[in-house]
Structures are given as structure tokens and as C-alpha cells.
Amino acid sequence: MAWRKVLTYLLPPAFWLGVWQFAALFAREQKLDLFLPTPWTVAQTLAGLCVTGEFWATIALSLGRILAGMVLGTLLGALLAALTFACPWADLLFSPVIRMIRAVPVVSFILLVMLAVYRSTVPMVIVTLMVLPVVWSNVKQGISQADRQLLELGRAYRFSRWKKVKLIYLPSIQPYFLSAVTTGMGLAWKSGVAAEVLCTPRQAIGTEVYNAKFYLEIPTLFAWTAVVVALSLTMEWLLAAAVRRWKGGASHAGH
């Protein structure tokens, strides 16, 4: 029934908002309300931020940096996957570096990149570095899982290189690529905001989070954190919808 579906969606957030409210009231009794504002206070602060043009400009600039890094990391990861699969020497040269990038903590990369590029560019570079290894490993695995019988068939019928890529490799890569992009989006968002917090570029969500913490504007800190969560969930939802649409289009094309 419809009301049950609505209840399923509304009950968990209502429960945790209630827990938050009771915790905030308890903190007020203990004279600790500076560190835990009520949900209503945070909502009022967020409403005040939403009516300013600077708020929306900050969101747009942060999204632009993160999405630019996501696109760049995805493209570089896919190209390097194809290169390292096709060329053993390229695999020998690039694979250790990519694995090292995956192993190094994101904070270390942020501090190192801050020494080399402008502050406004740091989040994009960090997102690129975080997304690249994920796309590389998944796409490379997808290429290696291409059907051997279909490859033999392609050789027998003398398929062109592009025809092999289109009819054999791309269908094999697709599920691995979609998985990589879904995982990469979560990494991109977290690492991008973390980079903004540390390098504090002009007009950035991470900069607003840092300033709110520095000046002990706790309701503002909670409000910007709510914005980060809302944007992350929205981007994940949009990406999931795009993935479902792509899968549906691919299955119809196959039929």
C-alpha cells in the first residue's frame, strides 16, 4: 500500500531526528548546547544560507571541481586500462604507479598537491587521482573477461579493430565500468570536499565547513554538513538512474 511505502521512507529519518533532538536537549541541560544545536536551529541556519546567491555559487563551484575531476579520472583510467592491457611494457611502467596511488592516503596526496598547484585546482587533481585507479582496475578486468570464443569468431571473420571493440570488448567492459563509476562517484565526493577543507579555495563547500569549525559556528557547520550529505545522495541517485537507463538501453539494443 502507498502509505506503507511513505512510512518506510519517513520513519528512519524521523527516528534519527528525534534522537538528535533529545540529544540536543540533554546537551543544553549540561551546558553543552554550543556543540550540539537542535535540528530546528540547523534548519533555520540552512534556510538563511539558501536565500543568498553566494550559497548557490559555492555549491556550483564545488560541484564543478568535483565533476571535472571525476570525468578526467574516468577518462584517464579507461585509457590507461586499455593501454596497459594491450602493451606489456606500458603495464610494467604504469601498473605499479597506479597501485601506489591507490595505496597512499588521500590526506598525503592533498598536502603534496597543495605544494604544486593553485588551491582552486587541488580538489580536481585529488578527485582525478582517487577515481583513476578504480576505473583502471575495473576496466582492465572487464577487458580481460572478453569472451574468447567471440574473439576467435572475430578473427575468423576478419573483424576490424573497431568492430571487435564495439561488438566484443565494450559489452564485456560495460558492467565493470558502471561499477567503477558508481564507486568512483562516492570517492570523488568525499575526497573532493576533504581537499577543499584542507586547501580552502575561494568559494567552496569545504572552505565553508572549515570556517564554520574555526569560528565555532556550529549550526553553520551542521548546515553545510547537511548540504554535503544531500548533494552526495542526490548525485548517487542521479548516477544510479543514469546507470539503469544505460543498462536498459543496452539490453533493448541487444534484442
C-alpha positions as CSV (number, residue, x, y, z in Angstrom):
1,M,0.0,0.0,0.0
2,A,1.1,3.6,-0.6
3,W,1.0,4.7,3.0
4,R,3.3,1.8,4.0
5,K,5.8,2.9,1.3
6,V,5.7,6.5,2.6
7,L,6.1,5.3,6.2
8,T,9.1,3.2,5.1
9,Y,10.8,6.3,3.8
10,L,9.8,8.7,6.5
11,L,10.2,6.6,9.6
12,P,14.0,6.2,9.7
13,P,14.8,10.0,9.2
14,A,12.0,10.9,11.7
15,F,13.5,8.5,14.3
16,W,17.0,9.8,14.0
17,L,15.8,13.4,14.0
18,G,14.1,12.6,17.3
19,V,17.3,11.1,18.7
20,W,19.1,14.2,17.6
21,Q,16.5,16.5,19.3
22,F,16.7,14.6,22.6
23,A,20.5,14.6,22.5
24,A,20.5,18.4,21.8
25,L,18.1,19.0,24.7
26,F,20.3,16.8,27.0
27,A,23.4,18.8,25.9
28,R,21.5,22.0,26.7
29,E,20.9,20.8,30.2
30,Q,24.6,20.0,30.5
31,K,25.5,23.5,29.2
32,L,27.0,21.8,26.1
33,D,24.4,23.2,23.6
34,L,27.2,25.1,21.8
35,F,28.5,21.8,20.4
36,L,25.1,20.2,19.5
37,P,22.4,22.5,18.2
38,T,18.9,21.3,17.7
39,P,17.6,20.2,14.3
40,W,15.3,23.3,14.2
41,T,18.3,25.6,14.8
42,V,20.2,23.9,12.0
43,A,17.2,24.1,9.7
44,Q,16.9,27.9,10.3
45,T,20.6,28.4,9.6
46,L,20.3,26.4,6.4
47,A,17.2,28.4,5.3
48,G,19.2,31.6,5.9
49,L,22.1,30.3,3.7
50,C,19.7,29.2,0.9
51,V,18.4,32.7,0.2
52,T,21.9,34.0,-0.6
53,G,23.4,33.9,-4.1
54,E,26.8,33.1,-2.6
55,F,25.5,29.8,-1.2
56,W,24.4,28.6,-4.6
57,A,27.6,29.9,-6.3
58,T,29.7,28.0,-3.7
59,I,27.8,24.8,-4.4
60,A,28.1,25.2,-8.2
61,L,31.9,25.8,-7.9
62,S,32.5,22.8,-5.7
63,L,30.3,20.6,-7.9
64,G,32.2,21.8,-11.0
65,R,35.6,21.0,-9.4
66,I,34.5,17.5,-8.3
67,L,32.7,16.6,-11.6
68,A,35.7,17.8,-13.6
69,G,38.0,15.6,-11.6
70,M,35.5,12.7,-11.9
71,V,35.4,13.0,-15.7
72,L,39.2,13.4,-16.0
73,G,39.9,10.4,-13.7
74,T,37.4,8.3,-15.6
75,L,38.9,9.1,-19.0
76,L,42.5,8.6,-17.9
77,G,41.6,5.4,-16.0
78,A,39.9,3.9,-19.0
79,L,42.6,4.9,-21.5
80,L,45.4,3.5,-19.2
81,A,43.4,0.3,-18.7
82,A,43.3,-0.2,-22.5
83,L,47.0,0.8,-22.8
84,T,48.3,-1.5,-20.0
85,F,46.2,-4.4,-21.3
86,A,47.4,-4.1,-24.9
87,C,51.0,-3.3,-24.2
88,P,53.1,-5.3,-21.7
89,W,55.7,-2.6,-21.4
90,A,53.1,0.0,-20.6
91,D,51.7,-2.4,-17.9
92,L,55.2,-2.8,-16.5
93,L,55.6,1.0,-16.3
94,F,52.2,2.3,-15.2
95,S,50.7,-0.5,-13.1
96,P,53.0,0.0,-10.0
97,V,52.4,3.7,-10.1
98,I,48.6,3.3,-10.2
99,R,48.7,0.8,-7.4
100,M,50.8,3.2,-5.4
101,I,48.2,5.9,-6.0
102,R,45.5,3.6,-4.7
103,A,47.5,2.8,-1.5
104,V,48.6,6.3,-0.5
105,P,46.3,8.1,2.0
106,V,44.2,10.9,0.5
107,V,45.5,13.4,3.1
108,S,49.1,12.8,2.0
109,F,48.2,13.5,-1.7
110,I,46.3,16.6,-0.7
111,L,49.3,18.0,1.2
112,L,51.7,17.1,-1.7
113,V,49.4,18.5,-4.4
114,M,49.0,21.8,-2.5
115,L,52.7,22.4,-3.0
116,A,52.5,22.0,-6.8
117,V,49.2,23.6,-8.0
118,Y,46.9,26.5,-7.2
119,R,44.5,26.0,-4.3
120,S,41.4,26.1,-6.6
121,T,42.8,23.3,-8.6
122,V,43.7,20.9,-5.8
123,P,40.2,19.3,-5.4
124,M,40.0,18.5,-9.1
125,V,43.5,16.9,-9.1
126,I,42.7,14.9,-5.9
127,V,39.5,13.6,-7.3
128,T,41.2,12.6,-10.5
129,L,43.8,10.7,-8.5
130,M,41.2,8.9,-6.4
131,V,39.0,7.9,-9.3
132,L,41.7,6.9,-11.8
133,P,42.8,3.6,-10.0
134,V,39.2,2.4,-9.5
135,V,38.3,2.9,-13.2
136,W,41.7,1.4,-14.3
137,S,41.3,-1.8,-12.3
138,N,37.7,-2.4,-13.2
139,V,38.0,-1.6,-16.9
140,K,41.2,-3.7,-17.2
141,Q,39.3,-6.6,-15.6
142,G,36.4,-6.1,-18.0
143,I,38.7,-6.2,-21.0
144,S,40.4,-9.4,-19.7
145,Q,36.9,-11.0,-19.3
146,A,36.0,-10.7,-23.0
147,D,34.6,-13.9,-24.4
148,R,37.4,-15.9,-26.0
149,Q,35.1,-17.7,-28.4
150,L,33.8,-14.4,-29.7
151,L,37.3,-13.1,-30.2
152,E,38.1,-16.3,-32.2
153,L,35.0,-15.7,-34.2
154,G,36.0,-12.1,-34.9
155,R,39.4,-13.3,-36.1
156,A,37.8,-15.9,-38.3
157,Y,35.5,-13.3,-39.9
158,R,38.3,-10.8,-40.0
159,F,36.6,-8.1,-37.9
160,S,38.2,-4.7,-38.0
161,R,39.7,-3.5,-34.7
162,W,36.9,-1.1,-34.2
163,K,34.3,-3.8,-34.8
164,K,36.0,-6.0,-32.2
165,V,35.9,-3.2,-29.7
166,K,32.3,-2.3,-30.4
167,L,30.8,-5.9,-30.5
168,I,33.1,-7.8,-28.1
169,Y,35.1,-5.6,-25.7
170,L,32.5,-2.9,-24.9
171,P,29.8,-5.3,-23.8
172,S,32.3,-7.1,-21.7
173,I,33.6,-3.8,-20.1
174,Q,30.1,-2.3,-19.5
175,P,29.2,-3.8,-16.1
176,Y,32.8,-3.3,-14.8
177,F,32.8,0.3,-16.0
178,L,29.4,1.1,-14.4
179,S,30.6,-0.4,-11.1
180,A,33.7,1.7,-11.3
181,V,31.8,4.9,-12.0
182,T,29.4,4.2,-9.1
183,T,32.2,3.6,-6.7
184,G,34.3,6.4,-8.1
185,M,31.5,8.9,-7.5
186,G,31.5,8.3,-3.8
187,L,35.2,8.6,-3.6
188,A,35.2,11.7,-5.7
189,W,32.7,13.5,-3.5
190,K,34.4,12.6,-0.2
191,S,38.0,13.3,-1.4
192,G,36.9,16.5,-3.2
193,V,35.3,18.0,-0.1
194,A,38.2,16.8,2.1
195,A,40.7,18.6,-0.3
196,E,38.6,21.8,0.0
197,V,38.7,21.6,3.8
198,L,42.5,21.4,3.8
199,C,43.4,23.8,1.0
200,T,40.4,26.2,1.5
201,P,39.9,27.6,-2.1
202,R,37.8,30.6,-2.6
203,Q,34.1,29.8,-2.5
204,A,34.0,26.1,-1.8
205,I,31.9,23.9,0.4
206,G,34.9,22.6,2.2
207,T,36.1,26.1,2.9
208,E,32.7,27.0,4.5
209,V,33.0,23.8,6.6
210,Y,36.5,24.8,7.8
211,N,35.5,28.4,8.5
212,A,32.4,27.3,10.5
213,K,34.6,25.0,12.6
214,F,37.3,27.6,13.1
215,Y,34.9,30.2,14.3
216,L,32.8,27.7,16.3
217,E,29.7,28.5,14.2
218,I,28.3,25.0,15.0
219,P,24.8,25.5,13.5
220,T,26.5,26.6,10.3
221,L,28.9,23.6,10.4
222,F,25.9,21.3,10.7
223,A,24.0,23.1,7.9
224,W,26.9,22.8,5.5
225,T,27.4,19.1,6.5
226,A,23.7,18.6,5.7
227,V,24.3,20.2,2.3
228,V,27.2,17.8,1.7
229,V,25.1,14.8,2.6
230,A,22.1,16.0,0.5
231,L,24.3,16.6,-2.6
232,S,26.1,13.3,-2.2
233,L,22.8,11.4,-2.0
234,T,21.4,13.4,-5.0
235,M,24.5,12.7,-7.1
236,E,24.3,9.0,-6.2
237,W,20.6,8.9,-7.1
238,L,21.2,10.6,-10.5
239,L,24.1,8.3,-11.3
240,A,22.0,5.2,-10.4
241,A,19.2,6.4,-12.6
242,A,21.6,7.0,-15.5
243,V,23.1,3.5,-15.0
244,R,19.7,1.9,-15.0
245,R,18.8,3.8,-18.2
246,W,22.1,2.8,-19.8
247,K,21.6,-0.8,-18.9
248,G,18.0,-0.7,-20.2
249,G,19.1,0.9,-23.5
250,A,21.9,-1.7,-23.9
251,S,19.5,-4.6,-23.3
252,H,17.0,-3.3,-25.8
253,A,19.8,-2.7,-28.3
254,G,20.9,-6.3,-27.8
255,H,17.4,-7.6,-28.6
